[in-house]
Amino acid sequence: MSLYDIKPWFLRRLRRFEDALVARRVSPDTLTFAAVGVSVAAGGFIAAGGLLDRPLLWLMVAPLVLVRLALNALDGSVARRTRSARPFGAALNEIGDRMSDAATVGATAFVAKPALALGALASCYLASSTGVLSMALIGPLCSRSVRRQARSPARPCLSPAYSLRSSPVLP
């Protein structure tokens, strides 16, 4: 089982929340900002637990991270469902994700060695940058899971050479 197997299950569980958000006309950008706020709160509990020597505060981190994951999934699904998805929203989502990473992972510097926290944060940014770069070079068709692509061999993005050759970014 992979993360790509869990995501559809997770999104099905969030469907009622998505229905309510769409009915109330909540903007996907609002969900993105809320996800950043929840991540800052999680980072605050990480830092406070370390600074105050109160590790019980860390029990708040897991539920907050779960809420952040839900908000992160909902912003995209609400945008698609309301046909309000746009490039600015995608960029805002990416920036919000990086701010969320900085808040939660960066806060571990108050608990672990700062160099270790910085290395973890750099790894997050490297992984994210690689994903964004691949989207820019190959396009959104390839953002689906490898397993789904393997079931559909007619997709041109299965071949990285073809995708790069046909990319408008590269000469």
C-alpha positions, 0 to 999 in steps of 0.5 A, a space after each residue: 500500500 502506498 500513499 497514492 492508495 490511501 489518498 482516494 480513501 482519505 478524500 472519500 472520508 472528507 466528502 461531507 466536509 467538501 460538500 459543506 464547504 462548496 455549499 457555503 462557497 468557501 474559497 479554496 484560498 481560504 482553506 490554504 490559509 487555514 492550513 498554514 495557520 494550523 501548521 503554525 499552531 502545530 509548530 508552536 506546540 512543537 517549540 513550546 514542548 521543547 522550550 518549556 520541557 513539556 513533551 505532553 504538548 506534542 500530543 497536539 501535533 498529530 491531530 493538527 497535522 491531520 487537520 492540515 492534511 485534510 485542509 490541503 486535500 480539500 483546497 484542491 478538491 473544492 477548487 476543482 469541484 467549483 471550477 475555480 482552479 487557476 494557476 495563481 491558486 496552484 502557486 498559492 497552494 505551493 507557497 502555503 505548503 512550503 510555509 507549513 513545512 517551515 512552521 512544523 519541520 522548522 520548529 523541531 529546531 527547538 527540540 532537536 539539534 538545529 542542524 538536524 532540523 535545518 537538514 530536514 527542512 532542506 530535504 522537504 524543500 528539495 523534494 517539493 522543488 523536484 515535484 514542482 520542476 517535474 510539473 513544469 517540465 512534463 505537465 499535469 498529465 504526469 502528476 497522477 500516480 505511476 500505477 494509474 499511468 502504468 494502466 494507461 500505456 497510451 499516455 505520452 507522459 509514460 515516456 520521460 524522453 517523449 515528455 521532455 522532447 515535447 515540452 514547451 519549456 525545453 528547446 
